[in-house]
């Protein structure tokens, strides 16, 4: 089991399914409501643990019932929570999700995730030094993302930067990351004014652009390559990107090459969208390995 450290957000997702999204000022009758654990950091930690990695998480939750539920869920999924702090008089993060017309719309309230400071990352330094990979996202303060990138560079640990939600990232963070995994929208913001083909050429074997059902593109040092997705009937795309990132990190940490790691991650992500909830459909290792054996190259 390879050791992976996830530094990021943990929250509760409040999920409503609806036949369509309401217009401004409109009320629409929803079809169902569920409350499930989420947050990009926690999602990636759970996905990586289910895929067989030895996962530690660093982050913050509030001293409320949501925080307790988040911690219990992480532990139940095999994630070590030694570096997840419970903050007094603080609300846990929440995400408010509408599932409609085959896609999702999300409003995130950061809560305790705003307080994932550089010092939280410093406390996890003993694990960071031993990790095969560190995963970080952008639902925590920008200064923490930059600080973690410096720690990873200093200690020679590969950093996977998942630049979501979309915002600009410091150039030094992009330079320090071993892998950058935006979707098309995030890539356009990260490399503003640069055609994505040019951005891929400038970041060979590093920039990995996910394009949903159209697969994944990267530059292998000679040409742009596209790894196709696995066609499925999607019920809920929430968490698909988190599953992809976790699976990619697990595969890379095990020594798979880039194309193999992307294909493994595509398979895991395709399974994840077939059930409701960010973590609800996240697959276990046996399921991914078996379906990869059965799938055509």
N, C-alpha and C positions, 0 to 999 in steps of 0.2 A: 504494500500500500504506500503510494507516494504521498508525501506531506504537501498539502496546499493550504495557503492562508488567504482567506477572503476578508477584505476590509471594506465595509460598506454599510448600507442601510438595512434596517429590519422594520417591518410595519405589519399592519393588519389591512387586508384588502376587503372593501365593502363592495360587493359585486351585484349589479342589477342587470338582468336581461330584459330587453325591450324589443318590440317589433321594429321600432325606428327611433332615431334620436329626436328629442324635442327641439323645436325652433325656439328662438328667443321669446320669452314670456309665455311659453306653452307648457301645459301639463300633459304628460303621456302616461297611460296606465302600463306599468311594467308587468312582466310575466313571472319573475322569480327574484329572490334575494338570497345571497349567501355571504357569510363572513369567513374569510380564510386567511392564513398567514401569507405574507408577501414581503415586498421590499427587494430591490434588485440584489443587494448583498446577500440577504438571507436566502433568496431564491437560488442564487448561484451556489451558495454553500450546501443547501439541501441537495441540489442536482448533482454536485460533485461527489457528495457522500454516497448517494444512491448508486453512483457509477463506480464506486469502489475506492475512492481516495480517502486518505486520512486527513480530515478537514477541520481546521480551526477557523473561528470567526472572531473578528474584532469589530465592535460597534457599540451602540447605546440604545437602550429602551427606557421608557418611563416607568414610574412606580405605580402602574395602574393594571387593571385586569388584562388589557391588551399586551402589556409588557410581559406579564406572567405567561400568557398564552404563547407569545413569540418564543420565549426561552424554552418552554416545555416542548414546543414543536421542533425546535432545533435539536434538542437533546434526543427526542424520540427518533429523529432521522439520522442520528449518529454524528452530529456536528458538535465539536467541543466548544463550549461557551465560556472558557476561562477568561477571555478578554472582551466579553460583552458586558458592559456596565449598566446597572440599573440606577437611574438618576432620580433623586428625590424631587418632589414637587414639579415633575416634568411629565408631559403627555407623550405617549408613544406615537410614532408616525402612523399615518393612515393614507390609504389610496382609495379613491372613490371612482369606481369603474363602471362604465356603461357598455354592455355588449349588445350591439345592434348591427344588423345588415352585414353580418359576417366579419366584423372587425371590432376594435375597442377604442374607447375614448377614456382618458384617465386624468384625474386631478389629484395631485399628491400634496398632502400636508406634512411637512417634514418632521415636526415635533422633535423628539430626542435626536433624530438623525442630524439636525443642525449642529449638535454638540459633539459630533465625532471629530474631535480636534487632533492635531498632530501628536499630542501627548497620549491619546488612545493608541495610536499606531506605535509609539515608542514603547508602551507597556508590552506590546506583542513582539518586540524585537527578538527575544529568544527563539520564537517559532519562525519568524521571518528569515533569520539567518540559516535555518535548516530546511526551508521550504524549497520544493522543486519549482513552484510557481506561486506568484502572488496575483490575486485578482482584485481589481478596484473599479468602481463605477463613479458616476457623477451625481448621486443623490446625497452626497456629503459635501462639506465645504471644500472649495477649490484649493485652499491652502493645505489641506490634508492630503489631497491627491498629489500635489507637488512635493510635499514632504515625503510621502511614501515612495515616490519615484526616485528621490535622492537616496533614501535608505536602500532601495533595491540596487541602485547603481553602485553604491558604496560597498555592499556586501555580495555583489555578483549574483543576484537572484533575478531570474526573468520576471518581468512585470507584464501582465496582460491588462491593458487599459480598454475598458468598455465605455466609450464616451457617451453614455446615456444617463439621464436625458440630455438632449442636444444642447451644448453650449460650447463656446470657444475654449480651447485648452492652451495652456502656455506651451510655447514652442519647445522649451526644455523638457517638458513632460513627454511630448511626442517623441523627442529624440531619445529619451531614456527608456521608453517602453520597448519591450521585445516584440510585442504584438499589439496592434490597434484594431478594434473590431466594431466599426460603426455600421449602421445601416445607411442607405443612400442619403436620407435626409441629414443624418449626423455627419456623414462624410462631406457633404456639400458645405456645411457650416464650418467644419474643421479646416477644410482646404478652400476657403472662400476665394472665388475668382479663378480657381484652377480647375480645368476639366478633370473629371474623376479618373479618366484614363491616364492623364499626366501624373496625378497624385499616386496612382498605383505604380507607375514606372519609377517614380522618385522614391518609393518605399518598398522595394522588392522583398518578398518573403516576410513582410512585416504588416503592411496594411491589408486587412481582410474585410472586404465590404459584403455585408449580407443583404440579399435582395429578395427575401421572402420566397415565394414559390418559384422565382427565377434562379434560385441557387446562390452561390457565393463566388465572388471574383477576387483574384489576387495576381500579382506579378511574380513569376518564378525566377526572375533575373534575365530571362530571354524574351518572354512574351507573357501577355495577360492570359491567365487560365480561368476557366469557369467550371466549378464543381456543381452539378445539378442537384436540386432538392429531390426529396422523395414525395411523390404526389399522395395526398391524403385528403379526406373530407374534414376540414377544420371546424371545430366547435367553439374554440376559444384560443385566440393567439396570444393572450396574456402569458408572459413567462417564456415564450418560445426563444426569444433572444437570450434570456438568462440561461436556459437549458443549453443553447448552442455554446455560449461562452464557457460554461462549466465543463461541458463534454470536450470541447476543444482543449481546455487546460489539462484535463485528465489525460487525454490521448497524447498530447505533447510531453507531459511529464513522464509518461511511460515509454517515450522514445519513438513514437510513431512519427513519420515524416509529415510535412505540411499537408499534402493532398490527402493522406490517410486520416489525419486528424480532423480535417474539414469534413470529409465524408462521414466519419464517426459522429461528428457534431451535428451534421445535417440529419442523420438518421434519428438521433436523440431528440432533436427539435421537432421533427415531423411527428414523432410519437406524442410529444407533449401537448400538441394542439388538438388532440382527439378527445380531451376531457376538459371539464370546466374547472377554472381556478389555476392560478399561476403555478402552484406546486402540485395540484391534483393529478395532472397527467405526466409529471416528470418521471421518466422511466428508470428502472433498475438495470444493472449491468447485463444481466442475463438476457433481458428482453432486447436490448440494443445489439448485443453480439449475435443472437440467434437470427434476428431479422436482417442483419447485415449479411450473414451467410446466405440467406435466401434471396437477397436482392441482386439484380444484375449489376455489373460494374458500369 
